[in-house]
Amino acid sequence: MRKLLKSPAKGIRLKYVADFSGVDIHEVVKRGIHRMRPASDEGEELRDVILWLFVLAYAKQSGSPVAFISGDRAFWNENEPAAQVKEDIRKAAVDVRLYRKTADFVAANAPSSEEIPTDALAKMFSRQLIEEPALSLARETLTQEYWGGRIGRLFQSVGELEIVSLKPISGTFYKVDKDHDFAEAKILLKVKYTQPARGQLPEMPPFGIGAATAILGGEMQVPAARNMKNPDFYEIEATVFGRMERRQLISVEVNAVKRLDI
């Protein structure tokens, strides 16, 4: 559990704060004695009290908005934060926002979005920007989903892969703040694979007679090719992400590719 909390998901950065010096032990005792939220009506749940006082202290020290997610009824009165909780926020003069569930937090803080016209997409995610990472992922995808077995992997590793055409399908801008945007796009790629000449093949250890016969005969027979209209061309949908500052692209990442011609 400790490991999961420290690294909950890819791309999520964790800041671990272990400084409880802002928590006043006298306040913890007072809340237990006087049944003040988030202490329970029995004067218990003092761990919740400590956590809440820590959140208030951290919000004050950081000077930034803090999201506090808890479904514990000690913090709530029906659908509103408990009166004592709201009073604590007011007296501390901090911006602490309460949410019952993670989904509530996501819904309330999701960035605004707008559709990107396809002509703008073509300019934004040019072939020059996405060609290298897109072809790298396309080769991996074709290796896993199309070229079969050991011989297939050998041929695809030395063959040529090139983008024949690039066509934007759809895209969305996500507003992060006044200066930063995030763009996501779906782009249709037509990719051509050219098998290497026999003399370009690297040396391999001995393998099955059938495979050797296929190579000596000058042909490589890939079973899946029988189901393809043209086994040398592939249609691939690429998912592209871009980080932007003042609507100017500063970095591009091709996150995934998916074959459409299966």
C-alpha beads as a LAMMPS data file, in Angstrom:
LAMMPS data file: protein, C-alpha beads

262 atoms
261 bonds

1 atom types
1 bond types

-500.0 500.0 xlo xhi
-500.0 500.0 ylo yhi
-500.0 500.0 zlo zhi

Masses

1 110.0

Atoms # bond

1 1 1 0.000 0.000 0.000
2 1 1 2.845 2.381 0.855
3 1 1 4.411 1.760 -2.576
4 1 1 1.088 2.369 -4.346
5 1 1 0.491 5.618 -2.472
6 1 1 3.961 6.878 -3.377
7 1 1 3.452 6.079 -7.071
8 1 1 -0.307 5.889 -7.755
9 1 1 -0.172 6.202 -11.558
10 1 1 2.063 7.135 -14.456
11 1 1 2.431 10.887 -14.778
12 1 1 1.227 11.564 -11.216
13 1 1 3.819 13.316 -9.066
14 1 1 3.544 12.825 -5.323
15 1 1 4.658 15.335 -2.720
16 1 1 5.110 13.646 0.627
17 1 1 4.763 16.028 3.604
18 1 1 5.632 14.661 7.031
19 1 1 5.739 17.927 8.976
20 1 1 2.991 17.943 11.611
21 1 1 4.426 20.914 13.516
22 1 1 1.405 22.996 12.485
23 1 1 -0.957 20.692 14.393
24 1 1 -1.711 21.998 17.892
25 1 1 -2.117 19.061 20.299
26 1 1 -4.200 21.271 22.621
27 1 1 -6.684 21.802 19.771
28 1 1 -6.836 18.036 19.174
29 1 1 -7.650 17.427 22.872
30 1 1 -10.219 20.250 22.934
31 1 1 -12.074 18.844 19.951
32 1 1 -12.206 15.411 21.516
33 1 1 -13.524 16.774 24.824
34 1 1 -16.108 19.087 23.281
35 1 1 -17.128 16.741 20.423
36 1 1 -16.135 19.299 17.788
37 1 1 -16.061 18.072 14.192
38 1 1 -14.444 16.135 12.761
39 1 1 -14.344 14.390 16.150
40 1 1 -17.315 12.047 16.595
41 1 1 -20.251 12.555 18.943
42 1 1 -18.467 10.168 21.301
43 1 1 -15.320 12.334 21.335
44 1 1 -13.409 9.814 19.193
45 1 1 -11.963 9.811 15.650
46 1 1 -9.083 12.006 16.789
47 1 1 -6.980 10.813 13.856
48 1 1 -9.476 12.618 11.611
49 1 1 -9.014 15.705 13.769
50 1 1 -5.229 15.537 13.376
51 1 1 -5.542 15.063 9.623
52 1 1 -7.930 18.004 9.307
53 1 1 -5.734 20.337 11.346
54 1 1 -2.773 19.266 9.223
55 1 1 -4.699 20.123 6.020
56 1 1 -5.537 23.596 7.368
57 1 1 -1.913 24.184 8.402
58 1 1 -0.582 22.995 5.031
59 1 1 -3.033 25.200 3.114
60 1 1 -1.916 28.195 5.160
61 1 1 1.764 27.442 4.720
62 1 1 1.541 26.772 0.958
63 1 1 -0.763 29.662 0.149
64 1 1 -2.337 27.554 -2.602
65 1 1 -5.797 26.004 -3.031
66 1 1 -5.995 22.536 -1.471
67 1 1 -8.445 19.798 -2.405
68 1 1 -9.532 17.527 0.442
69 1 1 -11.325 14.337 -0.612
70 1 1 -13.151 12.347 2.033
71 1 1 -16.446 10.533 2.253
72 1 1 -16.208 10.386 6.045
73 1 1 -19.493 11.729 7.431
74 1 1 -17.571 13.575 10.165
75 1 1 -16.741 16.230 7.569
76 1 1 -20.227 16.485 6.112
77 1 1 -23.752 17.566 6.905
78 1 1 -25.870 15.977 4.188
79 1 1 -24.437 17.394 0.944
80 1 1 -22.610 20.324 2.525
81 1 1 -19.430 20.441 4.575
82 1 1 -20.199 20.423 8.295
83 1 1 -20.683 23.861 9.889
84 1 1 -17.564 23.452 12.038
85 1 1 -15.509 22.498 8.986
86 1 1 -16.656 25.597 7.096
87 1 1 -15.922 27.759 10.131
88 1 1 -12.408 26.288 10.385
89 1 1 -11.740 27.225 6.755
90 1 1 -13.059 30.758 7.307
91 1 1 -11.012 31.355 10.472
92 1 1 -7.826 29.988 8.921
93 1 1 -8.394 32.188 5.835
94 1 1 -7.416 29.372 3.492
95 1 1 -8.782 27.915 0.262
96 1 1 -9.632 24.307 1.112
97 1 1 -12.183 22.634 -1.150
98 1 1 -13.969 19.518 0.045
99 1 1 -15.090 16.630 -2.189
100 1 1 -16.780 13.394 -1.188
101 1 1 -15.276 11.310 -4.020
102 1 1 -12.411 11.506 -6.476
103 1 1 -14.986 11.589 -9.282
104 1 1 -16.498 14.740 -7.737
105 1 1 -13.068 16.376 -7.715
106 1 1 -12.421 15.445 -11.358
107 1 1 -15.843 16.714 -12.485
108 1 1 -15.384 20.021 -10.678
109 1 1 -11.842 20.624 -11.925
110 1 1 -11.851 19.179 -15.441
111 1 1 -10.353 21.682 -17.897
112 1 1 -12.666 23.401 -20.347
113 1 1 -12.370 22.082 -23.886
114 1 1 -13.009 23.105 -27.449
115 1 1 -12.799 21.310 -30.786
116 1 1 -9.777 21.948 -33.013
117 1 1 -10.615 22.446 -36.722
118 1 1 -8.916 19.865 -38.960
119 1 1 -7.044 22.531 -40.940
120 1 1 -5.531 23.844 -37.674
121 1 1 -4.637 20.284 -36.676
122 1 1 -2.709 19.754 -39.900
123 1 1 -0.587 22.828 -39.149
124 1 1 -0.167 22.047 -35.464
125 1 1 0.830 18.367 -35.748
126 1 1 2.891 18.416 -38.904
127 1 1 4.417 15.332 -40.470
128 1 1 7.865 16.540 -39.457
129 1 1 6.876 16.621 -35.768
130 1 1 5.162 13.256 -35.458
131 1 1 6.851 11.091 -38.119
132 1 1 9.672 9.606 -36.034
133 1 1 7.674 8.699 -32.870
134 1 1 4.657 7.560 -34.940
135 1 1 6.733 5.198 -37.082
136 1 1 8.481 3.795 -34.023
137 1 1 5.147 2.926 -32.379
138 1 1 3.714 1.707 -35.693
139 1 1 6.592 -0.741 -36.078
140 1 1 5.984 -2.105 -32.582
141 1 1 2.263 -2.470 -33.282
142 1 1 2.771 -4.236 -36.590
143 1 1 5.339 -6.546 -35.003
144 1 1 2.864 -7.602 -32.316
145 1 1 -0.328 -7.730 -34.373
146 1 1 0.684 -8.641 -37.914
147 1 1 4.155 -9.985 -38.604
148 1 1 4.153 -13.463 -37.133
149 1 1 6.890 -15.487 -35.532
150 1 1 10.639 -15.291 -35.522
151 1 1 11.119 -14.785 -39.269
152 1 1 8.507 -12.052 -39.319
153 1 1 10.282 -10.162 -36.541
154 1 1 13.560 -10.494 -38.412
155 1 1 12.188 -9.018 -41.624
156 1 1 10.311 -6.125 -39.992
157 1 1 13.356 -5.108 -37.942
158 1 1 15.416 -4.320 -41.047
159 1 1 12.696 -3.360 -43.527
160 1 1 11.731 0.212 -44.370
161 1 1 8.626 1.802 -42.900
162 1 1 7.405 5.146 -44.205
163 1 1 4.361 7.398 -43.911
164 1 1 2.636 7.703 -47.282
165 1 1 -0.099 10.084 -46.167
166 1 1 -1.266 11.873 -43.022
167 1 1 -4.834 13.038 -42.424
168 1 1 -6.127 14.681 -39.200
169 1 1 -9.378 13.122 -37.963
170 1 1 -10.276 15.085 -34.836
171 1 1 -8.728 17.123 -32.055
172 1 1 -9.522 18.885 -28.793
173 1 1 -7.981 21.773 -26.862
174 1 1 -8.042 21.524 -23.055
175 1 1 -7.544 24.748 -21.118
176 1 1 -5.256 24.183 -18.121
177 1 1 -4.773 27.814 -17.079
178 1 1 -4.501 31.230 -18.719
179 1 1 -1.109 30.434 -20.280
180 1 1 -1.130 26.661 -20.722
181 1 1 -3.136 24.374 -22.971
182 1 1 -3.140 20.689 -23.730
183 1 1 -4.094 19.312 -27.140
184 1 1 -5.151 15.792 -28.098
185 1 1 -5.552 14.664 -31.701
186 1 1 -6.453 11.571 -33.696
187 1 1 -4.515 11.339 -36.954
188 1 1 -4.949 8.787 -39.749
189 1 1 -1.666 7.530 -41.175
190 1 1 -1.183 5.410 -44.256
191 1 1 2.051 3.496 -43.747
192 1 1 4.078 1.541 -46.294
193 1 1 6.395 -1.318 -45.371
194 1 1 9.129 -2.417 -47.797
195 1 1 10.736 -5.788 -47.170
196 1 1 14.538 -5.843 -47.182
197 1 1 16.510 -7.397 -50.017
198 1 1 17.843 -10.873 -49.247
199 1 1 21.403 -9.531 -48.976
200 1 1 20.348 -7.108 -46.243
201 1 1 19.212 -9.807 -43.825
202 1 1 21.342 -10.241 -40.695
203 1 1 22.774 -13.651 -39.898
204 1 1 20.575 -15.973 -37.882
205 1 1 21.180 -19.213 -36.019
206 1 1 19.807 -22.357 -37.716
207 1 1 16.036 -22.719 -37.663
208 1 1 13.273 -24.864 -39.203
209 1 1 13.482 -26.294 -42.722
210 1 1 10.220 -24.634 -43.719
211 1 1 11.466 -21.195 -42.732
212 1 1 14.790 -21.751 -44.482
213 1 1 13.005 -22.821 -47.657
214 1 1 10.889 -19.663 -47.591
215 1 1 13.966 -17.435 -47.394
216 1 1 16.027 -19.413 -49.961
217 1 1 13.109 -19.187 -52.341
218 1 1 13.241 -15.413 -52.083
219 1 1 9.840 -15.045 -50.430
220 1 1 8.657 -14.761 -46.867
221 1 1 5.162 -16.117 -46.383
222 1 1 3.328 -14.390 -43.514
223 1 1 0.032 -16.215 -42.770
224 1 1 -1.870 -13.015 -41.982
225 1 1 -1.009 -11.588 -45.409
226 1 1 -3.575 -13.845 -47.066
227 1 1 -6.313 -11.765 -45.396
228 1 1 -4.963 -8.396 -46.515
229 1 1 -5.932 -6.474 -49.658
230 1 1 -2.362 -5.216 -49.865
231 1 1 -0.016 -6.611 -47.200
232 1 1 2.526 -3.788 -47.728
233 1 1 0.191 -0.930 -46.752
234 1 1 -1.439 -0.276 -43.390
235 1 1 -3.915 2.264 -42.070
236 1 1 -3.047 3.390 -38.559
237 1 1 -4.771 5.787 -36.168
238 1 1 -2.284 7.698 -34.029
239 1 1 -3.204 9.428 -30.769
240 1 1 -1.038 12.531 -30.382
241 1 1 -0.660 14.775 -27.329
242 1 1 0.787 18.269 -27.326
243 1 1 1.728 20.637 -24.494
244 1 1 1.215 24.275 -25.321
245 1 1 2.059 27.696 -23.923
246 1 1 -0.029 30.608 -25.197
247 1 1 -1.298 28.305 -27.967
248 1 1 2.263 27.611 -29.148
249 1 1 3.276 23.944 -29.246
250 1 1 6.287 23.224 -27.014
251 1 1 6.314 19.390 -26.995
252 1 1 4.640 16.505 -28.821
253 1 1 4.134 12.886 -27.789
254 1 1 2.638 10.071 -29.864
255 1 1 0.905 8.101 -27.128
256 1 1 -0.628 5.185 -29.034
257 1 1 -1.286 3.774 -32.477
258 1 1 -4.063 1.419 -33.586
259 1 1 -4.440 -0.493 -36.832
260 1 1 -7.675 0.162 -38.723
261 1 1 -7.199 -2.237 -41.663
262 1 1 -7.518 -5.512 -39.742

Bonds

1 1 1 2
2 1 2 3
3 1 3 4
4 1 4 5
5 1 5 6
6 1 6 7
7 1 7 8
8 1 8 9
9 1 9 10
10 1 10 11
11 1 11 12
12 1 12 13
13 1 13 14
14 1 14 15
15 1 15 16
16 1 16 17
17 1 17 18
18 1 18 19
19 1 19 20
20 1 20 21
21 1 21 22
22 1 22 23
23 1 23 24
24 1 24 25
25 1 25 26
26 1 26 27
27 1 27 28
28 1 28 29
29 1 29 30
30 1 30 31
31 1 31 32
32 1 32 33
33 1 33 34
34 1 34 35
35 1 35 36
36 1 36 37
37 1 37 38
38 1 38 39
39 1 39 40
40 1 40 41
41 1 41 42
42 1 42 43
43 1 43 44
44 1 44 45
45 1 45 46
46 1 46 47
47 1 47 48
48 1 48 49
49 1 49 50
50 1 50 51
51 1 51 52
52 1 52 53
53 1 53 54
54 1 54 55
55 1 55 56
56 1 56 57
57 1 57 58
58 1 58 59
59 1 59 60
60 1 60 61
61 1 61 62
62 1 62 63
63 1 63 64
64 1 64 65
65 1 65 66
66 1 66 67
67 1 67 68
68 1 68 69
69 1 69 70
70 1 70 71
71 1 71 72
72 1 72 73
73 1 73 74
74 1 74 75
75 1 75 76
76 1 76 77
77 1 77 78
78 1 78 79
79 1 79 80
80 1 80 81
81 1 81 82
82 1 82 83
83 1 83 84
84 1 84 85
85 1 85 86
86 1 86 87
87 1 87 88
88 1 88 89
89 1 89 90
90 1 90 91
91 1 91 92
92 1 92 93
93 1 93 94
94 1 94 95
95 1 95 96
96 1 96 97
97 1 97 98
98 1 98 99
99 1 99 100
100 1 100 101
101 1 101 102
102 1 102 103
103 1 103 104
104 1 104 105
105 1 105 106
106 1 106 107
107 1 107 108
108 1 108 109
109 1 109 110
110 1 110 111
111 1 111 112
112 1 112 113
113 1 113 114
114 1 114 115
115 1 115 116
116 1 116 117
117 1 117 118
118 1 118 119
119 1 119 120
120 1 120 121
121 1 121 122
122 1 122 123
123 1 123 124
124 1 124 125
125 1 125 126
126 1 126 127
127 1 127 128
128 1 128 129
129 1 129 130
130 1 130 131
131 1 131 132
132 1 132 133
133 1 133 134
134 1 134 135
135 1 135 136
136 1 136 137
137 1 137 138
138 1 138 139
139 1 139 140
140 1 140 141
141 1 141 142
142 1 142 143
143 1 143 144
144 1 144 145
145 1 145 146
146 1 146 147
147 1 147 148
148 1 148 149
149 1 149 150
150 1 150 151
151 1 151 152
152 1 152 153
153 1 153 154
154 1 154 155
155 1 155 156
156 1 156 157
157 1 157 158
158 1 158 159
159 1 159 160
160 1 160 161
161 1 161 162
162 1 162 163
163 1 163 164
164 1 164 165
165 1 165 166
166 1 166 167
167 1 167 168
168 1 168 169
169 1 169 170
170 1 170 171
171 1 171 172
172 1 172 173
173 1 173 174
174 1 174 175
175 1 175 176
176 1 176 177
177 1 177 178
178 1 178 179
179 1 179 180
180 1 180 181
181 1 181 182
182 1 182 183
183 1 183 184
184 1 184 185
185 1 185 186
186 1 186 187
187 1 187 188
188 1 188 189
189 1 189 190
190 1 190 191
191 1 191 192
192 1 192 193
193 1 193 194
194 1 194 195
195 1 195 196
196 1 196 197
197 1 197 198
198 1 198 199
199 1 199 200
200 1 200 201
201 1 201 202
202 1 202 203
203 1 203 204
204 1 204 205
205 1 205 206
206 1 206 207
207 1 207 208
208 1 208 209
209 1 209 210
210 1 210 211
211 1 211 212
212 1 212 213
213 1 213 214
214 1 214 215
215 1 215 216
216 1 216 217
217 1 217 218
218 1 218 219
219 1 219 220
220 1 220 221
221 1 221 222
222 1 222 223
223 1 223 224
224 1 224 225
225 1 225 226
226 1 226 227
227 1 227 228
228 1 228 229
229 1 229 230
230 1 230 231
231 1 231 232
232 1 232 233
233 1 233 234
234 1 234 235
235 1 235 236
236 1 236 237
237 1 237 238
238 1 238 239
239 1 239 240
240 1 240 241
241 1 241 242
242 1 242 243
243 1 243 244
244 1 244 245
245 1 245 246
246 1 246 247
247 1 247 248
248 1 248 249
249 1 249 250
250 1 250 251
251 1 251 252
252 1 252 253
253 1 253 254
254 1 254 255
255 1 255 256
256 1 256 257
257 1 257 258
258 1 258 259
259 1 259 260
260 1 260 261
261 1 261 262
